[in-house]
Amino acid sequence: MDKRKNWTCQQNELRLLLGARSHFEQAIHLFLQQHASVHGSQASGVHCWSLYDEVLAGLTDGQIKTVPRPGSNSIAWLLWHITRIEDLSINFLVLEQPQVLMSAREAWLARIGLVSPDVGASMDEIEVAELSARVNVPALKEYRDEVCRSTRRGVLHLQADQLKQVVTEAAIQQLRDEGSISRKGEWLAEYYTGRTKGFFLTRTATSHNFIHLNEAGRVRAKLLHA
């Protein structure tokens, strides 16, 4: 079976397992497997197929920062977006601990070359191009790797009952206040409101990564065949 199709089948199984309390340990094991496939194998420590490694293989930093055409996303922007989403949703909303970025906000932003923690929801093409031009790709990769490790450490301490807990509106408001979710991205805050912690394991930590890494793969193909 195609690796992407197999990942999707496994993801459907993960959703079913997370909904059944009696299969919690099996669900977490499968989550870690699915999660490893959307992150670098070195960061996850799992030697399996990695869509992330596949997409980035052989690309230069310049190619990763390239916006292939006006109105489209660079791979760099996509990596920033999915990493920020995972960081705030898993670390802050699910695990109730500081985001990786926020634990040393100024230091991380300076290294990555950016000035705002905005996840990028609803950025226009000018903002996408500006972020892509500014970003320090090696630092962005380091940030992504650290978010990967933080997620994997954190979920091992979750209890089955926690998956049914609804994230607090106060926590979502803090994401607005700190600038992680901008006014233009208010729809994202509304989308997260009322969601259970289990929801984020199957969406923002896995499926959301998978969807945008597939988009990055299409950008990669355009860059290599330009």
Secondary structure, DSSP 8 states (H G I E B T S, - for coil): --HHHHHHHHHHHHHHHHT-GGGHHHHHHHHHHHHHTTS-HHHH---S--HHHHHHTT--HHHHH--SSTTS--HHHHHHHHHHHHIIIIIIIIS-S--HHHHTHHHHHHHHT-S-----TT--HHHHHHHHHH--HHHHHHHHHHHHHHHHHHHTT--GGGGG-B--HHHHHHHHHTTSS-GGGHHHHHHHTT-BHHHHHHIIIIIHHHHHHHHHHHHHHHHHT-
